[in-house]
Amino acid sequence: TVQYKVKDFSQAGVDMSQTKDLSKEGISFTISNPLTAQTILDIGLRIPGSEDLLNLEGEVVSCKEIRPNIVYAVGVKFINLSAKHKELLKSFIQSLIEE
């Protein structure tokens, strides 16, 4: 599960989606309203098996319409990742590979 909000846009609420793809460099998920490239997002990522919500920051690199005016696929690269978050993402991804 991923939560996201446009950074520094106080009128925007938090939206939720399901992660489609995840790497240690970024994430993709579906959204209902398009976002422009270079939009900065506050992201809350829940990793299965973990109680904690990872609070991350990302920059939109792509937004592609999947169903006209209804569903968009957004690609986001992580920015300003802490060493702790890099390690948590790496460990989680490695655990998926090993399954």
N, C-alpha and C positions, 0 to 999 in steps of 0.2 A: 504494500500500500504506500502511496506517495501523496503527500499534501503539498500544495504549492500556492504561492501568492506573489504577485508582482511586487518587487522590493520598492519601498518608499512610496507606495501608492496607498495612502491611508483609507481610501474609500473601498478598496478591493477587499473582499472577504477571502477566506481560505477555501480552496477547492480541493477535491480529492480525486484520485484516479488509481488505476492499477499499472504497475510497471510493466512495460513490454520488453525492455532490454536494459541491461545494467552492466557497466564496466567500471573499472576504477577511474576512468576518465570522464564518464558521463552516464546519462540515463535517457530513455525515451518512454513516453507514455501518451495516452490519448487525452484530448481536451475537447471541450464543446465550443470554445471561442478561440479564433486564431490569435497568435502572438507574433510580433515581428522579430526578426533577427536582432540580436544584441540586447533584447529585453533581459533584465536581471531579475531572477526569481529567488525567493526564499523557499527552500525545499525542506520538508520533513519526511524522512524516509524511515519506515519501520522494516527492520530486517527480521525475518522469521526466526524465532528462538531467542530473540532479544527483547527485553522489556523497554529498552531505551529507544527514543526517537532520535535519529541522527539529524541534526539541524545543519543543513548545507546551503551553499550559495551556488547558483548556476547561471549560465548565460545561454539564451536560446540561440541555436545555430541553424535550425531548420524547423519549418512548420508546413506540413503538407496536408492538403484536404483529402480525406478518405471518403467521406460521404458528404455531398454538397450541403454546405451551411449547417452541418450537424456534428461531424466528427473530424478532428484534425490530429495528425500524429506530430508530436513535437519532439525534437532532439535537443538536448541540453548538455553542455559541457560544464563540469564542475570547475569552480574557480575558488581560490583562497582556501583550499582544503588543508586542514590541520594534519599533522603527522598521525595523530590518533585516528582520525577518520579515514585516512588513506589505508592504514593498517586494518581497520575494521572491514572496509570494503574488500580489500585484498583477501582477507581471511574468509569472508563470506563467499566470495566468488570461487575461491579455491575449494571450499567445502562442496559447492555445487558440481564442480568439475570431477571431484573424487567420487561422487555418488554414482 
